[in-house]
Amino acid sequence: MFFFRIIGGMKIAIISDIHISASLPWTQKVWEAFLSRVEAEAIPLVVIGGDLFESIDDAHELRGWFSRTLEKTKISRVLWVAGNHDLTNPSTGTQLYELSDMHFGEKVEVCLVPDLYVEEDVEILAYPFPLARTEEEGERFSPSRLLAHFPPPEKRRIAVVHAGLASWIPQMSEEAEVVPKAFAKMFQCERVFMGHIHQRKEEGVYRTIGSARVWRKGEEGDHGYLVYDTEGHTERFEVLPEGRVFQEKEVFVFYDQVEERGTQEFASHTWLHLDLYGVVQSDTQKEAIKERFRKKYATLAELTFDEEGLFLSSTLANHPIWQVFLTKWQKRYEMSPEEEKPIWLLAREMFVKEFLKQGGKKG
């Protein structure tokens, strides 16, 4: 059943893909920091574009905490457009709860089916993740089937959806084309704000909100939320440092020597991922190197390692090419003047990297 509600506010805070997890307390701080900023700006309405929680289990466990965070604020209303993570446990496939059976406080309305919300200056079409599909009903919440439920807009209309748009964003085949390219035109929406896709992108009237926090390796750039001004029909992006930033760098390792390339200083809210490659003498030496980095970057939000390119010298020792190179390299390096030694160090690094890449590690 589809119906209308009256809600208020000239500015709307739109946030998506926070993926709050009970096992990751820092993700809860992202939500609390967001609320603090929204309240400081006296924004009365928050719209969540889906994946508020990491899973249905997290939603169930944290529902009391979530309600309390809102009760402390002057925010009058939260419209939560359900995402796939809110409705399921994607990592396990188990399903012990239903989002429709949970209560998240008097300020929260969970949108489980497409609905239209009417505010003084704007209409908000909310389109949650279409989870269930059957052969009989086709795609659940099919846009073409919804047209009869929603009258033409009487004022400016925007949409907040949690779904994919594969034809719009290249190489996004994992996201089913639930929302067609003509969605905005079909429903006469002047702007469509989309969750589910963690990068911020724009094309025409479509905007992806982006993930409010780093969820997985590779999500580079700032994370945050949008503030939409209904009066001027404009939006601005607000950074949430608590959501962290992701940065990655390569580190060449040669026994107990390490050589970093690029940036050495990072903001405290950085998730730094180090790609280690090269050679170590033992697992003990490998762990000692990692510990050096843990101490060096102790103030960062998170530090992770990729060790696939890091090999034990015993694996390489009997390879004839390896033996010849190291013998000649050591001799040339020791004979070189100081100003030329950096060149030889770089040559060693290039050899080791190419040697491992070409399978020399198999000896």
N, C-alpha and C positions, 0 to 999 in steps of 0.2 A: 504494500500500500504506500502511496506517495502523497505527501502533504506539505503544507507551508508552515513556517514558524517566523516569528518576529524577533530579530536580534539587533543589538545596537552597537555603535562604535564607528568613528570616522577613520580609524587606523586598525588594521588587522595584522597580527603577527602570524606568519605562515612558516611552519617548521616541519621537517620530514626526516624519516629514517634515522632516528636517534638510537634505536636498537638498545634500549635500556636493559641491562642484564643484572640479575641478582648476584651473579658470581663475579661481576666487575663493578665494584662500588664507584669507580671513577665515572662510569657512564651515568650514574644517578646524579652526580655533581653537574654534569652537562645540562640536565633538565633544570636543576635548581638554579644554575647560573642564568639560563635562559629566562626563567620566571622573574628573576631579580631585575634583569635588564628590561623586560617587558613592563613590569610594574613601575620602574623608574621613569618610563616614558608615558605612563598612564594609558596604556593600550588595554581596552576592555575585553577584546575578543582574540582568542588564539584558535587557529585552525591547524590541525595536525594532518599532514598529507600521507599518513600511513607509516607502518613499522615503528610505532612508538616503542614497542618492546621487542626484544630479541626472539621471544617465542610466547606461545599461549601459557606455558608454565611460568614464565617470568611475569606475565601480566597478572596471573593468579596470585603469585607470591608477593608482588609489590603493590597490589591494588590499594591496600591501606596506606602505605607510605605515599603513594601518588596522590591520593585524596587529601592527605594532610598537607602536602606541599602547596596545593591550590588553596586550601582553606586559610592559609597564612597570608594570602595575597588579596589585593583588591580587584584582581581580574574577575570579571563577572561571568564569563562563559568560555568553555572549551568545546569546540566541535572537532571530534576525532574521526577522521575518515579511515576506516580499518584497512590495514595492509595485510599482505600474505603472512608475514611473521607474527602479526597480532592474532591471526586466526588459526595458526598451526604451529607445529614444531618442525620446521624444515630440516633440521639436522638429524632428527630421530624418526620422524614419521608417526610418532605416537600422538594420541589425542585423548587427554583425560578431561578436558574442560571445553566449554563453549563460551566465547566472548559475550554472547547475548545473555548469559546467566550471571555475569559479574556486575558489580556496582562499583563505580569509581568516584562517588561523591556527587553532590547536588549540582555542581558547576559543569559536569561533564556529560555530553551527549555523544554516544558512539553511533556513527553512521555505518550501518551494515548493508543497506540497500541504497541505491541512488535516490537522492532527495534534493529538494530545493528549499533554501533558506533565504528569507527576504529581510533585508536590512533597510534602513532609511534611505541609503544612497545606492545600494547595490544588491543584486541577487547572487547567491552563491549556490552553484550546482555542485553537489558533493557526489563523487563516484568512487566507491570503495573497490578493493580488489575483487574481481569476479572469480571466486574460488571454485564453486561447483559448476560442472558442465555435464550434461547428459545428452544422449542422442536425440531425446524427445524435445528438450527445450533449447538445444543448440547452446550457444555461448550465453552464459548467465549474464544478465544486465546488458544484453545486446543493445547498443545505442539505437539501432533502427527500431527496436521494439519499444524503446522508451519515449520516442517522440510524442506519442499520443498522450503520455502522462504529464508532460510539461507544456504549459501554454507559452506563447511568445513572450519575451521579456517586456516588462513595463518600464524598466529602468536598466541601467548598465548591468550586464550579467558576466560574472567570472565563473570559472570552474576550478575545483581542487580535486585531483584524481590520483589514485594509486594504481597505475597500470603502465604497460609498455607502449611504445610507439616505434616499432622496429623500422618502419619505412623512413622515419625521420632521422634517426641516429644510425650512422653506418656501423656495421660489425656488432650489432646488438641483437643477434638472432636468438639469444637465450630468452629475450623478453618477447612473449607472444604479442602479436599486434592486436591487443584488446581494444585500444582506443585508435580508431582510424584517423587518418590525416584530416579528414573532413569533420572531425568531432566538433571543433569550434564553430564551423559554419552550420552544422546540423542543429545545434542548440543555441545558436546566435550568441555565443560567448565571445566577449571582446578580449579575454585573456584566459589561458588555461595553465594552471600551476600543477606540475606533475611531480609526484613522489616516485619511489621505486628505483629510479635511475640515480645513482649516487653522484654523478657529475653535474655541475651547473652548466646548462647550455640554453641557448635561445635560438628560435627560428620562428619568424613571424610572430603570431600571438602566443606561441607555446614557450613555456619556461619550465625547466626542471629545477626544482628547489635545491637539489643536492643533499647529500647526507650531512646531518648536523654534527656528526663526529666521525672520526676515522673508524671504519668498520673492518676493513681488510687491507692487507698490504697493497700498496700501489695507489691508494686514494690520496693523491697529492693535492696541494693547494689549500686554501682556507676553507674552513667548515663553519656553518652558521645558519642563519635564517633570513627570511625576507619580511620587510614591513611594507604592506600595501596601503596606500593612501586612497581611500574611496572617493575623496573629493577631487583630487588632481589626477586620478587614474595613473599613478606612478608607483614604482616599487624600488626599494633600495635593499642592498645586501648588508647584513650585520654579521661581523665575525664573532664566533664564539671560541676564544682561545682554549677553553676547557674541552672543546671537541678535538683538540690536538691537530697537528699537521704531520704528514708523513714525508720523510726524506730517506733517500737510499744512496749509498755510496759504496764503491769498490775499495777493498784493502788488499794489497799484495803482501803475502807472508812468505818469508824465506827463513826457516828455522825460527830464531827468536827475534828476527828483524821484521818490522812492519812499515809499510809505506802507504800513507793515505793520500788520496787525490781529492782536490777540491776543498769545499768548506770545512772548517774546523770548529767554528762556533755555531751553536744552534740555540734557538729559543727553548725555554724550559718546558713548553708544552709540545715538544717535538717527539714523535715516535721515529726513532732512527733505526734503519735496517742496514746492517753491514754485510756485504757480500764478500766473504773471505775466499781468496784463491791463492794457491801456491803450495809450499811444502813445509811440513814440520817433522821433527825427529820422532815425536811420540805423542800419544793422546794427552799425556801430562803437559807437554809443551803447548799443545793446542788449547787446553783449558787455562793455562797460565796467560796466554795471549788474550783470550776472551775476558779473563778477570781484569787484565790491564785496561781493557776498553770499558768494562763495567765501572771501574773506579774513575776513569777519565770522564765518562758521561753519566756520572751518578745523579746529576741534577735533572736529567731529561725524564720525560713522562714514561718512556718505554724504550728499551733497547733489545733488538732481536738480531739473530745471526743466520746466514745461509752458509753452510760448510761444505756444500757439494763439491766445490772446486778446490778443497784443501785436502792434500794427500800426504800420507806417511812416506818418509824418504826410503824406508825399507821396501816399499812397493816399486820404487823407481831405480834402486841402487844397481841392479843387475842389467839394466838396459844399456847397450853399448853407446847409443847416441848421447844418453844422459852422462855417462862416464867421460866420454870424449869432451863434451861441451864444458862440463864443470872443471876438468883439468886445465883446459886451455884458457877458460875464462878467468880462473883464479890467478894464473900466471900473468895474463895481460893486465888484469886489474891491479895487481901488486906492483907492476912495473910502470903503470901510468902515472903522470903527474896529477897532483890534487885536482886541478881544474878540469881534468878529463874523467875523473872517477864517476861523477854523476851520469855520464854517458854510458859507461860500462854497467852501472847499476840498472839503468833503463834497459839496456840490451839483455841483461840477465832476466829481468822481469818479462820482457817480450818473448824471450825464448821459452821460459817456463810456462807462460800462459798458452802459447801456441803448441807446445809439446803436449800439455795436458789435453788441450782441445782436440788434437789430432789422434789421441788414443795412445800416446806414448806411455801413459800411466799403466797400461796393461802389461808392459814389459815383456 
